[in-house]
Amino acid sequence: MSENSSNQASNDLKTMGLKVTAPRLKILDIFQRLSADAEKERRHLSAEEIYKVLLEENSDIGLATVYRVLTQFESAGILVRHHFEEGRATYELQEGRHHDHIICVRCGRIEEFVDPGIERAQRLVANALGYDLTDHSLVLYGVCEACRKEAEAQTETF
């Protein structure tokens, strides 16, 4: 982590009312680095995936600490927790912009999308049923193009 990004992360934690600690800085840095990556599916990470990154970087932060920091970050509004179909919690940075998710049921790839037509339809449904919509979460499940192609290639070889 560069000194500039470390200072920004420290300020972010202080603004959220959290004490600046090495584990918090390191875990926040991982989310910020991976969120900046073009590979969108790396934006959503489980505690175990964060722990694996820490091990790869020779960090001595334990899995229990990872869980504790993720819970603190969620409570502070730094992270958003999702419980997708596979049953484990995944986290992403709270960036203040709404989006929905589509998940590959084979490889677990998670992609984000925004569709104005879907947003409009959800508001119409809520209104038709007499609701004032305050929030929503939409998750679509399917098979991604890469997994479909892989399955087709395996079928062709038999």
DSSP file (Angstrom, degrees, kcal/mol; ACC not computed):
  #  RESIDUE AA STRUCTURE BP1 BP2  ACC     N-H-->O    O-->H-N    N-H-->O    O-->H-N    TCO  KAPPA ALPHA  PHI   PSI    X-CA   Y-CA   Z-CA
    1    1 A M              0   0    0      0, 0.0    25,-0.0     0, 0.0    28,-0.0   0.000 360.0 360.0 360.0 131.1    0.0    0.0    0.0
    2    2 A S     >  -     0   0    0      1,-0.1     4,-2.5     4,-0.0     5,-0.2  -0.310 360.0-113.3 -71.9 160.6    1.4    3.4   -0.9
    3    3 A E  H  > S+     0   0    0      1,-0.2     4,-2.4     2,-0.2     5,-0.2   0.889 117.3  51.6 -61.8 -38.8    1.8    6.1    1.7
    4    4 A N  H  > S+     0   0    0      2,-0.2     4,-2.1     1,-0.2    -1,-0.2   0.927 112.6  43.4 -64.1 -46.4   -0.8    8.2    0.1
    5    5 A S  H  > S+     0   0    0      2,-0.2     4,-2.6     1,-0.2    -1,-0.2   0.842 112.4  54.5 -69.9 -31.3   -3.4    5.4   -0.1
    6    6 A S  H  X S+     0   0    0     -4,-2.5     4,-2.5     2,-0.2    -2,-0.2   0.909 108.8  48.0 -65.7 -42.1   -2.5    4.4    3.5
    7    7 A N  H  X S+     0   0    0     -4,-2.4     4,-2.4     2,-0.2    -2,-0.2   0.905 112.6  48.8 -63.6 -41.4   -3.2    7.9    4.6
    8    8 A Q  H  X S+     0   0    0     -4,-2.1     4,-2.6     2,-0.2    -2,-0.2   0.919 111.7  48.9 -64.4 -43.6   -6.5    7.9    2.7
    9    9 A A  H  X S+     0   0    0     -4,-2.6     4,-2.5     2,-0.2    -2,-0.2   0.908 110.6  51.1 -62.6 -42.0   -7.5    4.6    4.2
   10   10 A S  H  X S+     0   0    0     -4,-2.5     4,-2.4     1,-0.2    -2,-0.2   0.925 111.7  47.3 -59.9 -44.8   -6.6    5.8    7.7
   11   11 A N  H  X S+     0   0    0     -4,-2.4     4,-2.7     2,-0.2    -2,-0.2   0.901 110.1  53.1 -63.3 -41.0   -8.8    8.9    7.2
   12   12 A D  H  X S+     0   0    0     -4,-2.6     4,-1.6     2,-0.2    -2,-0.2   0.924 110.9  46.4 -59.8 -45.3  -11.6    6.7    5.8
   13   13 A L  H  <>S+     0   0    0     -4,-2.5     5,-2.8     1,-0.2    -2,-0.2   0.921 113.0  48.7 -64.3 -44.1  -11.5    4.5    9.0
   14   14 A K  H ><5S+     0   0    0     -4,-2.4     3,-1.6     1,-0.2    -2,-0.2   0.902 108.3  54.6 -62.8 -41.0  -11.4    7.5   11.3
   15   15 A T  H 3<5S+     0   0    0     -4,-2.7    -1,-0.2     1,-0.3    -2,-0.2   0.858 107.7  50.5 -60.1 -35.6  -14.3    9.2    9.5
   16   16 A M  T 3<5S-     0   0    0     -4,-1.6    -1,-0.3    -5,-0.2    -2,-0.2   0.415 122.3-108.1 -84.0   2.1  -16.3    6.0   10.1
   17   17 A G  T < 5S+     0   0    0     -3,-1.6     2,-0.4     1,-0.3    -3,-0.2   0.695  75.0 134.5  82.2  18.7  -15.5    6.1   13.8
   18   18 A L      < -     0   0    0     -5,-2.8    -1,-0.3    -6,-0.2     2,-0.2  -0.827  58.9-115.9-105.1 141.3  -13.1    3.1   13.6
   19   19 A K        -     0   0    0     -2,-0.4     2,-0.7    -3,-0.1     5,-0.1  -0.475  35.2-113.2 -67.5 141.0   -9.7    2.9   15.3
   20   20 A V        +     0   0    0     -2,-0.2     2,-0.3     4,-0.1    -1,-0.1  -0.699  48.7 164.2 -81.8 115.7   -6.9    2.6   12.7
   21   21 A T     >  -     0   0    0     -2,-0.7     4,-2.6     1,-0.1     5,-0.2  -0.896  48.7-112.5-127.9 159.8   -5.3   -0.9   13.1
   22   22 A A  H  > S+     0   0    0     -2,-0.3     4,-2.6     1,-0.2     5,-0.2   0.919 116.1  49.8 -59.2 -46.2   -3.0   -2.8   10.8
   23   23 A P  H  > S+     0   0    0      0, 0.0     4,-2.6     0, 0.0     5,-0.2   0.922 112.1  48.1 -60.9 -41.6   -5.6   -5.6   10.1
   24   24 A R  H  > S+     0   0    0      1,-0.2     4,-2.5     2,-0.2     5,-0.2   0.929 113.3  47.4 -63.3 -44.3   -8.2   -3.0    9.2
   25   25 A L  H  X S+     0   0    0     -4,-2.6     4,-2.4     1,-0.2    -1,-0.2   0.924 113.7  47.9 -61.5 -44.0   -5.9   -1.1    6.9
   26   26 A K  H  X S+     0   0    0     -4,-2.6     4,-1.9    -5,-0.2    -2,-0.2   0.918 113.9  45.4 -65.3 -44.9   -4.7   -4.3    5.2
   27   27 A I  H  X S+     0   0    0     -4,-2.6     4,-2.0     2,-0.2    -1,-0.2   0.900 113.6  49.5 -68.9 -40.2   -8.2   -5.6    4.6
   28   28 A L  H  X S+     0   0    0     -4,-2.5     4,-2.5    -5,-0.2    -1,-0.2   0.907 109.3  53.5 -62.5 -40.7   -9.5   -2.3    3.4
   29   29 A D  H  X S+     0   0    0     -4,-2.4     4,-2.9    -5,-0.2     5,-0.2   0.896 105.7  53.2 -60.4 -41.0   -6.5   -2.1    1.1
   30   30 A I  H  X S+     0   0    0     -4,-1.9     4,-2.6     1,-0.2     5,-0.3   0.939 111.0  45.8 -60.7 -47.2   -7.4   -5.5   -0.4
   31   31 A F  H  X S+     0   0    0     -4,-2.0     4,-2.2     1,-0.2    -2,-0.2   0.913 114.1  48.6 -62.4 -42.0  -11.0   -4.4   -1.2
   32   32 A Q  H  X S+     0   0    0     -4,-2.5     4,-1.4     2,-0.2    -2,-0.2   0.913 113.6  46.3 -66.4 -41.6   -9.8   -1.1   -2.7
   33   33 A R  H  X S+     0   0    0     -4,-2.9     4,-0.7     1,-0.2    -2,-0.2   0.941 116.4  43.6 -64.9 -46.9   -7.2   -2.8   -4.9
   34   34 A L  H  < S+     0   0    0     -4,-2.6     3,-0.3    -5,-0.2    -2,-0.2   0.813 111.2  54.8 -71.8 -29.2   -9.5   -5.5   -6.1
   35   35 A S  H  < S+     0   0    0     -4,-2.2    -1,-0.2    -5,-0.3    -2,-0.2   0.816 106.2  52.3 -71.2 -29.5  -12.3   -3.1   -6.7
   36   36 A A  H  < S+     0   0    0     -4,-1.4    -1,-0.2    -5,-0.2    -2,-0.2   0.671  90.9 101.5 -77.8 -16.3  -10.1   -1.0   -8.9
   37   37 A D  S  < S-     0   0    0     -4,-0.7     5,-0.1    -3,-0.3     6,-0.1  -0.368  79.7-128.7 -68.2 146.2   -9.2   -4.1  -10.9
   38   38 A A  S    S+     0   0    0      1,-0.1     2,-1.6    -2,-0.1    -1,-0.1   0.706  89.8  93.2 -68.0 -19.7  -11.0   -4.5  -14.2
   39   39 A E    >   -     0   0    0      1,-0.2     3,-2.3    -5,-0.1     4,-0.2  -0.586  62.1-169.9 -79.5  89.0  -12.0   -8.0  -13.2
   40   40 A K  G >  S+     0   0    0     -2,-1.6     3,-2.2     1,-0.3     4,-0.3   0.781  76.3  66.1 -55.3 -34.2  -15.4   -7.1  -11.8
   41   41 A E  G >  S+     0   0    0      1,-0.3     3,-0.7     2,-0.2    -1,-0.3   0.673  90.2  67.1 -67.8 -12.1  -16.1  -10.5  -10.3
   42   42 A R  G <  S+     0   0    0     -3,-2.3    -1,-0.3     1,-0.2    -2,-0.2   0.463  80.4  80.4 -82.8  -0.8  -13.2   -9.9   -7.9
   43   43 A R  G <  S+     0   0    0     -3,-2.2     2,-0.7    67,-0.2    50,-0.3   0.738  83.2  66.7 -74.8 -21.9  -15.2   -7.1   -6.2
   44   44 A H  S <  S+     0   0    0     -3,-0.7     2,-0.4    -4,-0.3    48,-0.2  -0.889  70.0 173.0-107.6 112.2  -17.2   -9.7   -4.2
   45   45 A L  B     -A   91   0A   0     46,-2.6    46,-2.7    -2,-0.7     2,-0.2  -0.937  23.8-142.7-127.3 141.6  -15.1  -11.5   -1.6
   46   46 A S     >  -     0   0    0     -2,-0.4     4,-2.2    44,-0.2     5,-0.2  -0.472  36.5-105.0 -88.1 168.3  -15.8  -13.9    1.2
   47   47 A A  H  > S+     0   0    0     42,-0.4     4,-2.5     1,-0.2     5,-0.2   0.895 123.6  53.0 -58.9 -40.2  -13.9  -13.9    4.5
   48   48 A E  H  > S+     0   0    0      1,-0.2     4,-2.2     2,-0.2    -1,-0.2   0.876 107.6  50.2 -65.9 -37.1  -12.0  -17.0    3.3
   49   49 A E  H  > S+     0   0    0      2,-0.2     4,-2.1     1,-0.2    -1,-0.2   0.897 110.9  49.0 -68.5 -39.2  -11.0  -15.3    0.1
   50   50 A I  H  X S+     0   0    0     -4,-2.2     4,-2.4     2,-0.2    -2,-0.2   0.929 111.1  50.7 -61.8 -44.9   -9.7  -12.3    2.0
   51   51 A Y  H  X S+     0   0    0     -4,-2.5     4,-2.4     1,-0.2    -2,-0.2   0.895 107.9  52.7 -60.2 -41.2   -7.8  -14.6    4.3
   52   52 A K  H  X S+     0   0    0     -4,-2.2     4,-2.5     2,-0.2    -1,-0.2   0.910 108.8  49.6 -62.0 -42.7   -6.3  -16.4    1.3
   53   53 A V  H  X S+     0   0    0     -4,-2.1     4,-1.5     1,-0.2    -2,-0.2   0.919 110.1  51.5 -61.6 -43.0   -5.1  -13.1   -0.1
   54   54 A L  H  <>S+     0   0    0     -4,-2.4     5,-2.9     1,-0.2    -2,-0.2   0.906 109.9  48.9 -60.8 -42.0   -3.6  -12.2    3.2
   55   55 A L  H ><5S+     0   0    0     -4,-2.4     3,-1.9     1,-0.2    -1,-0.2   0.914 108.6  53.2 -63.2 -42.6   -1.7  -15.6    3.3
   56   56 A E  H 3<5S+     0   0    0     -4,-2.5    -1,-0.2     1,-0.3    -2,-0.2   0.800 109.6  49.5 -62.2 -28.0   -0.4  -15.0   -0.2
   57   57 A E  T 3<5S-     0   0    0     -4,-1.5    -1,-0.3    -5,-0.2    -2,-0.2   0.204 118.2-114.4 -95.9  14.7    0.9  -11.6    1.0
   58   58 A N  T < 5 +     0   0    0     -3,-1.9     2,-0.2     1,-0.2    -3,-0.2   0.825  60.4 158.6  57.3  36.5    2.6  -13.3    4.0
   59   59 A S      < -     0   0    0     -5,-2.9    -1,-0.2    -6,-0.1    -2,-0.0  -0.624  41.5-145.2 -87.3 149.5    0.3  -11.5    6.5
   60   60 A D        +     0   0    0     -2,-0.2     2,-0.5     2,-0.0    -1,-0.1   0.032  55.3 129.0-103.2  27.4   -0.1  -12.9    9.9
   61   61 A I        -     0   0    0    -10,-0.1    -2,-0.1    -7,-0.1     2,-0.1  -0.721  53.6-134.5 -83.9 126.2   -3.8  -11.8   10.3
   62   62 A G     >  -     0   0    0     -2,-0.5     4,-1.9     1,-0.1     3,-0.1  -0.310  17.0-111.9 -81.5 163.5   -5.9  -14.7   11.4
   63   63 A L  H  > S+     0   0    0      1,-0.2     4,-2.4     2,-0.2     5,-0.2   0.868 116.9  56.3 -62.4 -38.8   -9.3  -15.8    9.9
   64   64 A A  H  > S+     0   0    0      1,-0.2     4,-2.2     2,-0.2    -1,-0.2   0.895 107.4  49.5 -61.4 -39.0  -11.1  -14.8   13.2
   65   65 A T  H  > S+     0   0    0      2,-0.2     4,-2.9     1,-0.2     5,-0.2   0.894 107.8  54.2 -65.8 -39.8   -9.7  -11.3   12.8
   66   66 A V  H  X S+     0   0    0     -4,-1.9     4,-2.6     2,-0.2    -2,-0.2   0.946 109.8  46.9 -58.5 -48.9  -10.9  -11.2    9.2
   67   67 A Y  H  X S+     0   0    0     -4,-2.4     4,-2.2     1,-0.2    -2,-0.2   0.918 113.0  49.5 -58.9 -44.2  -14.4  -12.1   10.2
   68   68 A R  H  X S+     0   0    0     -4,-2.2     4,-2.2     1,-0.2    -2,-0.2   0.922 112.5  46.5 -62.1 -45.9  -14.3   -9.5   13.0
   69   69 A V  H  X S+     0   0    0     -4,-2.9     4,-3.0     2,-0.2     5,-0.2   0.904 110.8  52.4 -65.5 -41.5  -13.1   -6.7   10.7
   70   70 A L  H  X S+     0   0    0     -4,-2.6     4,-2.3    -5,-0.2    -1,-0.2   0.910 110.2  48.7 -61.0 -41.6  -15.6   -7.6    8.0
   71   71 A T  H  X S+     0   0    0     -4,-2.2     4,-2.4     2,-0.2    -1,-0.2   0.910 112.7  48.0 -63.6 -42.7  -18.4   -7.3   10.6
   72   72 A Q  H  X S+     0   0    0     -4,-2.2     4,-2.0     2,-0.2    -2,-0.2   0.910 111.9  49.6 -64.3 -42.5  -17.1   -4.0   11.8
   73   73 A F  H  X>S+     0   0    0     -4,-3.0     5,-2.4     2,-0.2     6,-1.2   0.882 110.8  50.0 -64.8 -38.0  -16.8   -2.7    8.3
   74   74 A E  H ><5S+     0   0    0     -4,-2.3     3,-1.1    -5,-0.2    -2,-0.2   0.940 111.1  48.6 -65.2 -45.7  -20.3   -3.8    7.5
   75   75 A S  H 3<5S+     0   0    0     -4,-2.4    -2,-0.2     1,-0.3    -1,-0.2   0.847 111.5  50.5 -61.9 -34.6  -21.7   -2.1   10.6
   76   76 A A  H 3<5S-     0   0    0     -4,-2.0    -1,-0.3    -5,-0.2    -2,-0.2   0.546 116.5-114.3 -81.7  -7.5  -19.7    1.1    9.8
   77   77 A G  T <<5S+     0   0    0     -3,-1.1    -3,-0.2    -4,-0.6    -2,-0.1   0.625  86.1 115.5  84.9  12.6  -21.2    1.1    6.2
   78   78 A I  S   <S+     0   0    0     -5,-2.4    16,-3.0    -6,-0.2     2,-0.3   0.861  78.5  31.5 -79.7 -38.0  -17.8    0.5    4.5
   79   79 A L  E     -B   93   0A   0     -6,-1.2     2,-0.4    14,-0.3    14,-0.2  -0.842  69.1-142.6-119.5 155.7  -18.8   -2.9    3.1
   80   80 A V  E     -B   92   0A   0     12,-2.9    12,-1.8    -2,-0.3     2,-0.4  -0.972  18.9-144.4-113.9 132.9  -22.1   -4.4    2.0
   81   81 A R  E     -B   91   0A   0     -2,-0.4     2,-0.4    10,-0.2    10,-0.2  -0.813  14.9-169.7 -99.5 138.1  -22.7   -8.1    2.8
   82   82 A H  E     -B   90   0A   0      8,-3.1     8,-2.5    -2,-0.4     2,-0.6  -0.960  15.7-155.8-123.0 143.5  -24.6  -10.3    0.3
   83   83 A H  E     -B   89   0A   0     -2,-0.4     6,-0.2     6,-0.2     2,-0.1  -0.858  25.5-178.0-115.7  92.9  -25.9  -13.8    0.9
   84   84 A F    >   -     0   0    0      4,-0.7     3,-2.1    -2,-0.6     4,-0.1  -0.243  46.3 -80.6 -83.6 179.2  -26.0  -15.3   -2.6
   85   85 A E  T 3  S+     0   0    0      1,-0.3    -1,-0.1     2,-0.1    56,-0.0   0.748 120.0  71.3 -56.0 -31.2  -27.3  -18.8   -3.3
   86   86 A E  T 3  S-     0   0    0      2,-0.1    -1,-0.3     1,-0.1     3,-0.1   0.579 105.7-122.5 -69.6  -5.0  -24.1  -20.7   -2.4
   87   87 A G  S <  S+     0   0    0     -3,-2.1     2,-0.3     1,-0.2    -2,-0.1   0.404  74.1 108.2  88.0  -3.2  -24.9  -19.8    1.3
   88   88 A R  S    S-     0   0    0     -4,-0.1    -4,-0.7   -42,-0.0     2,-0.3  -0.832  71.6-109.9-109.0 150.2  -21.7  -18.0    2.2
   89   89 A A  E     - B   0  83A   0     -2,-0.3   -42,-0.4    -6,-0.2     2,-0.3  -0.541  31.8-169.8 -75.8 137.0  -21.5  -14.3    2.8
   90   90 A T  E     - B   0  82A   0     -8,-2.5    -8,-3.1    -2,-0.3     2,-0.3  -0.938   6.9-151.8-122.8 152.9  -19.6  -12.2    0.3
   91   91 A Y  E     +AB  45  81A   0    -46,-2.7   -46,-2.6    -2,-0.3     2,-0.3  -0.900  13.6 178.6-125.9 149.7  -18.7   -8.5    0.8
   92   92 A E  E     - B   0  80A   0    -12,-1.8   -12,-2.9    -2,-0.3   -48,-0.1  -0.976  41.3 -87.2-143.2 157.8  -18.1   -5.6   -1.5
   93   93 A L  E     - B   0  79A   0    -50,-0.3     2,-0.9    -2,-0.3   -14,-0.3  -0.382  40.0-120.9 -62.8 138.9  -17.2   -1.9   -0.9
   94   94 A Q        +     0   0    0    -16,-3.0    -1,-0.1     1,-0.2   -15,-0.0  -0.745  40.5 168.0 -80.6 108.7  -20.2    0.3   -0.3
   95   95 A E        -     0   0    0     -2,-0.9    -1,-0.2     2,-0.3     3,-0.1   0.319  49.1-115.7-109.5   6.8  -19.8    2.8   -3.2
   96   96 A G  S    S+     0   0    0      1,-0.2     2,-0.5    -3,-0.0    -2,-0.1   0.539  79.4 110.9  77.0   5.9  -23.2    4.4   -2.9
   97   97 A R        -     0   0    0      2,-0.0    -2,-0.3     0, 0.0    -1,-0.2  -0.950  65.4-125.3-118.3 135.5  -24.4    3.3   -6.3
   98   98 A H        +     0   0    0     -2,-0.5     2,-0.3    -3,-0.1     0, 0.0  -0.485  38.8 156.0 -75.8 143.0  -27.2    0.8   -6.7
   99   99 A H        -     0   0    0     -2,-0.2    15,-0.2    15,-0.1    39,-0.2  -0.973  30.1-134.4-157.4 160.0  -26.6   -2.2   -8.9
  100  100 A D  E     -C  113   0B   0     13,-3.0    13,-2.0    -2,-0.3     2,-0.3  -0.585  22.4-126.6-109.1 175.7  -28.0   -5.7   -9.3
  101  101 A H  E     -Cd 112 139B   0     37,-2.2    39,-2.7    11,-0.2     2,-0.4  -0.938  13.4-165.6-129.8 147.2  -26.1   -9.0   -9.7
  102  102 A I  E     -Cd 111 140B   0      9,-2.4     9,-2.7    -2,-0.3     2,-0.4  -0.999  19.0-163.9-127.3 133.5  -26.1  -12.0  -12.0
  103  103 A I  E     -Cd 110 141B   0     37,-2.8    39,-2.3    -2,-0.4     2,-0.5  -0.953  19.5-128.3-126.2 133.3  -24.3  -15.1  -10.9
  104  104 A C  E  >  - d   0 142B   0      5,-2.5     4,-1.4    -2,-0.4    39,-0.2  -0.665  13.1-152.7 -77.4 126.4  -23.0  -18.1  -12.8
  105  105 A V  T  4 S+     0   0    0     37,-3.1    38,-0.1    -2,-0.5    -1,-0.1   0.614  91.3  46.6 -76.5 -11.5  -24.3  -21.3  -11.1
  106  106 A R  T  4 S+     0   0    0     36,-0.4    -1,-0.1     3,-0.1    37,-0.1   0.906 128.5  15.1 -93.0 -55.3  -21.3  -23.3  -12.4
  107  107 A C  T  4 S-     0   0    0      2,-0.1    -2,-0.1     0, 0.0    36,-0.1   0.594  94.3-122.7-100.7 -11.6  -18.2  -21.2  -11.7
  108  108 A G     <  +     0   0    0     -4,-1.4    -3,-0.1     1,-0.2   -22,-0.1   0.506  49.0 164.3  84.8   3.5  -19.7  -18.6   -9.2
  109  109 A R        -     0   0    0     -6,-0.1    -5,-2.5     1,-0.1     2,-0.5  -0.307  23.2-153.7 -57.1 135.0  -18.7  -15.6  -11.3
  110  110 A I  E     -C  103   0B   0     -7,-0.2     2,-0.4   -69,-0.1    -7,-0.2  -0.962  13.1-176.6-116.3 125.5  -20.6  -12.5  -10.1
  111  111 A E  E     -C  102   0B   0     -9,-2.7    -9,-2.4    -2,-0.5     2,-0.3  -0.938  15.8-139.6-120.5 146.9  -21.3   -9.6  -12.4
  112  112 A E  E     +C  101   0B   0     -2,-0.4     2,-0.3   -11,-0.2   -11,-0.2  -0.762  25.8 169.2-101.1 148.5  -23.0   -6.3  -11.6
  113  113 A F  E     -C  100   0B   0    -13,-2.0   -13,-3.0    -2,-0.3     2,-0.4  -0.991  25.0-151.9-153.4 158.5  -25.5   -4.6  -13.9
  114  114 A V        -     0   0    0     -2,-0.3   -15,-0.1   -15,-0.2    -2,-0.0  -0.998  14.6-178.8-130.0 127.9  -27.9   -1.7  -13.9
  115  115 A D     >  -     0   0    0     -2,-0.4     4,-2.3     1,-0.1     3,-0.4  -0.945  17.5-158.3-130.4 110.7  -31.0   -1.9  -16.2
  116  116 A P  H  > S+     0   0    0      0, 0.0     4,-2.5     0, 0.0     5,-0.2   0.835  94.6  56.4 -57.0 -34.2  -33.4    1.1  -16.2
  117  117 A G  H  > S+     0   0    0      2,-0.2     4,-2.4     1,-0.2     5,-0.1   0.908 108.7  45.7 -64.6 -42.1  -36.2   -1.1  -17.5
  118  118 A I  H  > S+     0   0    0     -3,-0.4     4,-2.3     2,-0.2    -1,-0.2   0.910 112.5  51.3 -66.5 -42.3  -35.9   -3.5  -14.6
  119  119 A E  H  X S+     0   0    0     -4,-2.3     4,-1.8     1,-0.2    -2,-0.2   0.929 111.9  47.1 -59.9 -45.1  -35.7   -0.7  -12.1
  120  120 A R  H  X S+     0   0    0     -4,-2.5     4,-2.4     1,-0.2    -2,-0.2   0.918 110.7  52.0 -62.4 -45.0  -38.8    0.9  -13.6
  121  121 A A  H  X S+     0   0    0     -4,-2.4     4,-2.4     1,-0.2    -1,-0.2   0.883 107.7  52.0 -61.6 -39.3  -40.7   -2.5  -13.6
  122  122 A Q  H  X S+     0   0    0     -4,-2.3     4,-2.4     2,-0.2    -1,-0.2   0.902 109.9  48.6 -65.5 -40.1  -39.9   -3.0   -9.9
  123  123 A R  H  X S+     0   0    0     -4,-1.8     4,-2.7     2,-0.2    -2,-0.2   0.907 111.0  51.2 -64.6 -40.7  -41.3    0.4   -9.0
  124  124 A L  H  X S+     0   0    0     -4,-2.4     4,-2.7     2,-0.2    -2,-0.2   0.915 110.4  48.4 -62.5 -43.6  -44.4   -0.3  -11.0
  125  125 A V  H  X S+     0   0    0     -4,-2.4     4,-1.7     2,-0.2    -2,-0.2   0.940 112.6  48.3 -61.5 -47.7  -44.9   -3.6   -9.3
  126  126 A A  H  <>S+     0   0    0     -4,-2.4     5,-3.3     1,-0.2     3,-0.2   0.930 113.8  46.8 -59.5 -46.2  -44.5   -2.0   -5.9
  127  127 A N  H ><5S+     0   0    0     -4,-2.7     3,-1.6     1,-0.2    -1,-0.2   0.911 109.1  54.2 -62.5 -43.0  -46.9    0.8   -6.7
  128  128 A A  H 3<5S+     0   0    0     -4,-2.7    -1,-0.2     1,-0.3    -2,-0.2   0.812 110.7  47.0 -62.3 -29.8  -49.5   -1.6   -8.1
  129  129 A L  T 3<5S-     0   0    0     -4,-1.7    -1,-0.3    -3,-0.2    -2,-0.2   0.364 122.9-105.8 -93.5   4.7  -49.4   -3.6   -4.8
  130  130 A G  T < 5S+     0   0    0     -3,-1.6     2,-0.3     1,-0.3    -3,-0.2   0.721  73.8 136.9  82.7  22.0  -49.6   -0.4   -2.8
  131  131 A Y      < -     0   0    0     -5,-3.3     2,-0.7    -6,-0.2    -1,-0.3  -0.771  53.1-140.8-103.2 146.4  -46.0   -0.2   -1.6
  132  132 A D        -     0   0    0     -2,-0.3     2,-0.3    -5,-0.0    -9,-0.0  -0.936  34.5-131.6 -95.4 110.8  -43.6    2.7   -1.3
  133  133 A L        +     0   0    0     -2,-0.7     3,-0.1     1,-0.2   -10,-0.0  -0.484  35.3 169.4 -70.0 123.8  -40.4    1.0   -2.5
  134  134 A T        -     0   0    0      1,-0.4     2,-0.3    -2,-0.3    -1,-0.2   0.682  64.5 -20.5-105.1 -26.6  -37.6    1.8    0.0
  135  135 A D        -     0   0    0      2,-0.0    -1,-0.4     0, 0.0     2,-0.3  -0.970  57.7-168.0-169.7 164.9  -34.9   -0.7   -1.3
  136  136 A H        -     0   0    0     -2,-0.3     2,-0.4    -3,-0.1   -14,-0.0  -0.984  11.6-152.1-160.4 161.5  -34.5   -3.8   -3.3
  137  137 A S        -     0   0    0     -2,-0.3     2,-0.5     2,-0.0   -37,-0.1  -0.979  12.9-171.1-138.6 123.5  -32.0   -6.5   -4.2
  138  138 A L        +     0   0    0     -2,-0.4   -37,-2.2   -39,-0.2     2,-0.4  -0.969   5.4 177.6-119.7 126.3  -32.2   -8.4   -7.4
  139  139 A V  E     -d  101   0B   0     -2,-0.5     2,-0.3   -39,-0.2   -37,-0.2  -0.990   8.7-164.6-128.6 123.0  -30.0  -11.5   -8.1
  140  140 A L  E     -d  102   0B   0    -39,-2.7   -37,-2.8    -2,-0.4     2,-0.4  -0.828   6.3-154.5-104.0 145.4  -30.3  -13.4  -11.3
  141  141 A Y  E     +d  103   0B   0     -2,-0.3     2,-0.3   -39,-0.2   -37,-0.2  -0.954  32.1 120.9-121.8 140.3  -28.7  -16.9  -11.7
  142  142 A G  E     -d  104   0B   0    -39,-2.3   -37,-3.1    -2,-0.4     2,-0.5  -0.906  61.0 -73.0-168.3-165.6  -27.6  -18.6  -14.9
  143  143 A V        -     0   0    0     -2,-0.3   -39,-0.1   -39,-0.2    -2,-0.0  -0.962  47.4-130.5-113.9 123.3  -24.7  -20.1  -16.8
  144  144 A C     >  -     0   0    0     -2,-0.5     4,-2.3     1,-0.1     5,-0.2  -0.167  24.1-106.4 -70.1 165.3  -22.1  -17.7  -18.0
  145  145 A E  H  > S+     0   0    0      1,-0.2     4,-2.7     2,-0.2     5,-0.2   0.889 118.3  53.5 -60.1 -42.2  -20.8  -17.7  -21.6
  146  146 A A  H  > S+     0   0    0      1,-0.2     4,-2.2     2,-0.2    -1,-0.2   0.911 111.2  45.5 -62.4 -42.4  -17.4  -19.2  -20.6
  147  147 A C  H  > S+     0   0    0      2,-0.2     4,-2.4     1,-0.2    -1,-0.2   0.876 112.1  52.0 -69.4 -36.7  -19.1  -22.1  -18.8
  148  148 A R  H  X S+     0   0    0     -4,-2.3     4,-2.5     2,-0.2    -2,-0.2   0.934 111.2  47.1 -62.7 -45.4  -21.5  -22.7  -21.7
  149  149 A K  H  X S+     0   0    0     -4,-2.7     4,-2.5     1,-0.2    -2,-0.2   0.899 111.6  51.0 -63.2 -40.5  -18.6  -22.8  -24.2
  150  150 A E  H  X S+     0   0    0     -4,-2.2     4,-2.0    -5,-0.2    -1,-0.2   0.916 111.2  47.9 -62.9 -42.8  -16.7  -25.2  -21.9
  151  151 A A  H  X S+     0   0    0     -4,-2.4     4,-2.0     2,-0.2    -2,-0.2   0.896 111.9  49.9 -65.0 -40.3  -19.7  -27.5  -21.7
  152  152 A E  H  X S+     0   0    0     -4,-2.5     4,-2.1     2,-0.2    -2,-0.2   0.902 109.7  51.2 -64.3 -41.2  -20.3  -27.4  -25.4
  153  153 A A  H  X S+     0   0    0     -4,-2.5     4,-1.1     1,-0.2    -2,-0.2   0.887 110.6  48.6 -64.2 -39.0  -16.6  -28.2  -26.0
  154  154 A Q  H  < S+     0   0    0     -4,-2.0     4,-0.5     1,-0.2    -1,-0.2   0.875 110.6  51.2 -68.3 -36.9  -16.8  -31.2  -23.7
  155  155 A T  H >< S+     0   0    0     -4,-2.0     3,-0.9     1,-0.2    -2,-0.2   0.880 107.4  53.6 -66.1 -38.4  -20.0  -32.4  -25.4
  156  156 A E  H 3< S+     0   0    0     -4,-2.1    -1,-0.2     1,-0.2    -2,-0.2   0.777 102.1  58.4 -68.7 -26.8  -18.3  -32.2  -28.8
  157  157 A T  T 3<        0   0    0     -4,-1.1    -1,-0.2     1,-0.2    -2,-0.2   0.624 360.0 360.0 -80.5 -11.4  -15.4  -34.3  -27.7
  158  158 A F    <         0   0    0     -3,-0.9    -1,-0.2    -4,-0.5    -2,-0.2   0.444 360.0 360.0 -98.4 360.0  -17.6  -37.3  -26.8
